[in-house]
Structures are given as structure tokens and as C-alpha cells.
Amino acid sequence: MTEQAGSRPVRLEGTPYDVVMAVWSAVLAEEPIDQNVGFFDLGATSADVLSAVEMLRCRWPDLRVVDIFLHPTVHALAAFLGDDPRPNP
């Protein structure tokens, strides 16, 4: 499944980490994204949050805007959505 961010298609398949990274990269038009830096610290606006949540809701319909504020990094949001990208010891 793909979603559009401007003219750029965003792949919404894969692990939650991969999807969040792809959505944030598309919304912010920036690569690479530092997984440990907050969404707003990366330059996001309120409109960017709404765009990101709208795309992410295709995979996670119960996602709320406040979840971006509660889990502001790629790493934190991916873990919240069910995927901890850290390697197992």
C-alpha cells in the first residue's frame, strides 16, 4: 500500500519503524531522518503532524495526533506502534 506526500509516493508496508521513517522522510522532505530526534526538532509544523498522522492512519486507524507528541521520535513512535528497532541482545 502506498500513500502520497506531495508528489512522492510513500510505502506503508514493512515494520512500523520502516513505515514511520518513510512517512517522516516524505512529510519533512528530508533524508536521512535521525530516529532519535523529535518530529518538531526536525522542523515539522502542525500541518506536518496532521499530514503524517493521516498517512499513518492507513496502517494504524486508531493513531491520534497526541501520539506524535507523546512519542516524538521515529524510534519512540515505532516502539509504540509495536516494533522496537533495537537489535535483540
C-alpha positions in Angstrom: 0.0 0.0 0.0 1.3 3.5 -0.8 0.2 7.0 0.2 1.1 10.3 -1.4 3.1 13.0 0.3 3.1 15.8 -2.2 4.2 14.1 -5.4 6.3 11.5 -3.6 4.7 8.0 -3.0 5.2 6.6 0.5 5.3 2.9 1.0 3.2 1.9 4.0 4.4 -1.7 4.2 7.1 -3.2 6.3 7.8 -2.8 10.0 6.4 0.1 12.0 9.9 1.5 12.1 10.2 1.4 8.3 6.8 3.0 7.8 7.3 5.8 10.3 10.7 6.5 8.8 9.3 6.6 5.3 6.3 8.9 6.3 8.5 11.3 8.2 11.0 11.5 5.4 8.3 12.2 2.9 6.4 14.8 5.1 9.6 16.6 6.0 11.2 16.2 2.5 14.4 15.2 4.3 16.6 12.1 4.3 18.1 10.7 6.3 16.0 11.2 9.4 17.7 10.8 12.8 15.5 8.3 14.6 16.3 9.9 18.0 15.4 13.5 17.2 11.9 14.8 17.8 9.5 15.5 15.0 9.3 19.2 15.7 13.0 19.4 16.3 13.4 18.2 12.7 11.5 21.2 11.6 7.9 19.9 11.5 4.9 22.2 11.7 1.4 21.5 13.0 0.3 20.9 9.4 3.1 18.3 9.0 1.9 16.4 12.1 -1.6 16.3 10.6 -0.2 15.0 7.2 1.9 12.3 9.0 -1.0 11.1 11.1 -3.3 11.0 8.1 -0.8 8.8 6.3 -0.1 6.6 9.3 -3.8 6.0 9.9 -3.9 4.0 6.7 -2.0 1.3 8.8 -3.0 2.3 12.3 -6.5 3.8 12.2 -6.6 4.4 15.9 -3.5 6.6 15.9 -4.2 10.0 17.5 -2.4 13.3 16.8 -1.4 13.4 20.5 0.5 10.2 20.0 3.1 12.1 17.9 3.6 14.4 20.9 3.8 11.6 23.4 6.2 9.6 21.2 8.0 12.4 19.3 10.9 10.4 17.7 10.8 7.7 15.0 12.2 5.2 17.5 9.6 6.0 20.2 6.7 6.1 17.8 7.7 2.8 16.1 8.1 1.2 19.6 4.6 2.5 20.5 3.2 1.1 17.3 4.6 -2.3 18.1 8.2 -2.5 16.7 11.3 -1.9 18.7 14.1 -1.4 16.1 16.9 -2.1 18.5 18.6 -5.4 17.9 18.0 -8.2 20.4 21.0 -8.9 22.7 
